Amino acid sequence: MHQIKTICVCGAGTMGGGIAQMSAQAGYKTILFDLNDAIIDKCKNSIEQSWETLVLKNKVAASDKQAFQQRISFTSNIQDCRADLIIEAIIEKLSAKVELFQQLAEINPINTIFTTNTSSISINKIAQKLDDPFRFAGMHFFNPAPVMKLVELISGEQTNEMVIKVLMEVCKKMGKTAVVCKDSPGFIVNRVARQYYLESLFLLENGLTDFETIDQVMESIGFKMGPFKLMDLIGIDINYNVSKIVWEDLGKPKRLMPSALQEQKVLKAELGRKTGKGFYEYEVENQNSKFKIQN
């Protein structure tokens, strides 16, 4: 495997934009791809604002910001997605991810490393559909990506050991802490975290307390964010989908049964910050989708 100089991030949502921002800050030539030009524009503005905030807080120099800007480009043309490392951060749908990687394989050399930021889909299931599964791995960042230090590196059955070593170096250069695990339902964090969400939802469903109190209690004992604020931030649809996949892949144990309350939120499109309402209510300040909890 050659040295990583160029990183392409596919998907300009909140996660993809955060990963691309870190990539440029770490010194990599960065390409951010999305099919939707409006989403690209929104993401570009968000990244620019993040860098401006860093300058205003004296965390980076104005010259650093200019260097970051020069290292990142935005495109809606998949033909531009040629890089040493590709990080996929699109919707949590197996067929969509496989289709994207198959297209990327046609325009990239054999030594390009392919990774997915999936939080729940089996690495092996994706790899089975690829011609070169040895260069494929999971690279799971956490939201918000520029802030959260942890990255899960997931090795599939056919992932080359050198791929994981290269990814660990990339994480280190980005200032992240990488942990390695084998492919399994929910990997490490989402497997352990199911109970954080599910037990909180169980308490709410049974009328034992309200969600604000649960958040307050968990934050008071050291959690940076209560489970309901965190579900709103992640996206209730994404969190619910992870619960379903882990539950199904582990044989549907009762202790991991997805919450009916969460399913209702998804059906009503009350998905959290991105829709303006989840467990809390939010208002969109501007086109860059900044939200504030309504008191």
N, C-alpha and C positions, 0 to 999 in steps of 0.2 A: 504494500500500500504506500502511495506517495504522500508527501506532506500536504496537509490541508491548507490551501491558500484562498479558495473561493467556496462560499457556502450559499446554497439556494434554499430559501424557505418557501414552501408552497402552502398558501393559505394566509390571507391578510386579516384574519380575525384578531381578537384580543391576544390570543396565545401566539399566533404566528408573528404578529407585529412585535410582541415583546421579545421573541427569540431573535428576530432580525435585528432589533435594536441592540441586543447584547452582542450579536455577531459582529456588527460594525464597530461597536465600542471595543471589542477584543482585538481588533486589527485585521479582521478578515474582509476581503472583498465580498459584498453581500448582495444577493438578488432576492427580491421579494415578489412572488408571483401570486396572482389571483385572477380568475376569469372576469370578475366584476370590477369595472373601473371605478365605480362609486365607492366600493369598499376599499380599494387601493388608495383613493384620495383621502378617505376618512382615516385610514391607518397612517398614511404619510403625515397628515396633520397631527395625529396623536403622538407619533414619534418625535416630530419637531417640537411639540410642546414639552415633551418629557426632557429633551435635551436643553431647551430653554430654561426649564425649571432647575436643572442641574447647574447651569451657568449662574442663574440668579442666586442659588444657594451656595455658590462658590465651591461646588463639588467637582466641577471641571472648568477649565479655562475656555474662553471664547474660541481660541485657536483649536482646541480639542473638538469642540462642536463642529467646526468647519471640516476637520479631518473625518469625523464620523459621517457627515453629510456626503463627503466625496467618495466614501467607501460603499454607499448603499444606492441601489437603483431599483426601480419599480417597473413591473411589466405585467401585461395581460396576455402576452404571447408565450406559449409554452416552449417555443423554439429557442427562447432566451434562457431556458432553465438548464444551463450547462455548467457544472460545478464539480469540485472534488468531493463535496459532501452535500447531500440533499436531505432536508428535514421536512417531512410532510406533516402539516397541521391543518388538515381539512376536516370535514364532517366525519362523525363516528359511524361510518358505513363501510362494511368490508368491500363491497363491489366497487365503490367509488375510489377507495384507496388502491385496490388492485389495478383498476383501469388507469389511474394516474401513474403508478409505478411502471406499468407496461409501456405507456407512452414515453416516459422519461428514459427507459432503457434503450429506446430506439435512437435517442439523440445524445446519449452519454457513453463514454468509454467504459470498458469492463472494470476499471479500477476506481470508478466513482462509487462511493459508499451511499447506500440508501438507508434512511431511517424513518420511522414513524413515531409521532408524538402521541399515539393512541394511549388512552388511559385504561382501556378494558379489552379491546379486541386482541385475540391470540396472535402473537408474532408468527407462530408456526402456520396458522391458517392463511395469513397473507403470503408467507414465504412459499407455501405450496403452489401458489399461482405464478411465481416468478421463475424466470429461466436461470437466474444466478443467485440463489438464496444464501450463498456463503457470504455475500457482501451486504446482507440485510440484517438490521437489528432494531430494537426499540430504543427510543431516546425520549423519555417521558419527563418533560418539564412541568412545573407547577405554577398556578396562577396566583399573583401576577409574576410572570417570568423574570422581569428585571429585578425583582425583589427576593423571590424565593430561591434559596441556595441549593436545594436538593434537585438532583436529576437521577432518575432511575434508568440504568442501561440494561436492556433486556436481551438476553442471548437466546436465539432460536436453536433448534436442534442442529441446523447446518451452518450457523454463523461462525465465520472464521475468527479465531482468537485475536488475530491482529486487528480486526475491525474494532473490537471492544477496546483494545489498547489505544488505538487512534482516537476513539471517541472520548476516552478518559482524558487524553491530553487536550482535546478541544474544550471539554468541561472545565478543566483546570485553567485554561487560558481565559475562559469566560468568567472565572471566579466562582465556579460552582463546585459543590461536593457531589461526586458521582458514586453511586452504589450499584453493584452488579447483581442481577438475579437471573435465574432461568425462567423461561416462559411458564406462567401459571395464571389462573384466573385472578384478576385484580393486581397482579404482580405483588409488591410488598405493601405500599402505602394504601392503595384502595382496598386491598384485602383487609387490612387491619382497621381502616377507617370506617368500614361499613357499620360497625356497631356505634360509632360516634354519631352517625346520622340516624340509623334505624331506631336505636333506643330513644333518641330525642323525639323522633316522629311518633314512636309508640306512646310516650308520655303525653304528647299533645293530642293524639287521636283519642286517648282514653280520658281526656279532660282532667288530668292530674295537675296540670299547670299550663301557663301560656308560653308561647315561643320566646317572647321578650325576656321572661324570667330565666328560661333555660340558657339563653345567650349570656345574660348577665352573670349567672352563676358560673358558667364554664370560663368566661373571661376573667372572673374574679379569682379563679384558682390557677391562672397562668396561661390559658389558651389565648392566642392572639385574636381569635375570632370565634364567636359562637357558631354552632352548627347551622342555624338558620340564616345568619348573615353570610356564612360561607357557601351554603347552597345557592343563595341568591347571586353571589359573586361568580361562582362556577357556571351557573345555569342549572335550573331545576331539571330540565330535560336531560342534560348531560349526566347529572348526578343520578337520576332515576335510571337512565339507560345502563350506567355502570353497575348499579345494584342488580338489575335484571340479568346482565351477562354473568356476573359473579355467581348469583343464585342458580342460574340454569347450568352453568359449567361445573358447578360443584354438586349437582344432583338435586337441586331444589330443597336444601335443608330449611326447616321451619324458622330457625334462628336468623336466617338471612333473607326471608321473604320480603320483597319490595313493599313499600308503603302505599296503601290505597289513597291516602291523603296526598302524597306526592304525585301519584298518577292523575288525580283530579286536577291538580295544578297544571300539569302538562296538557291535559285535554282542554282546559280553559285558556291555554297559552299564557298563563301567569308564570313566566320562566325566570323571573328575577330582574336584575339590573338591566339586562338587554331589552326587556319588554316594558319596563317601567313599573312592573308589579310582580312580586313573588310572595314571600311571607311578609315582607315590608313593601311599602309603596315608595316609588321613586319618581322624580320628574326629570325630563331631559332638558338640560340647560341650553344646549346648542347642537349643531350637527356632529360634533365630535363625541356626542353621547356621554357627557359627564352627568353623573347622577348624584342626587342628594336624598337622604332619607327624610321623609316628611314627618315632622314632629306633631 
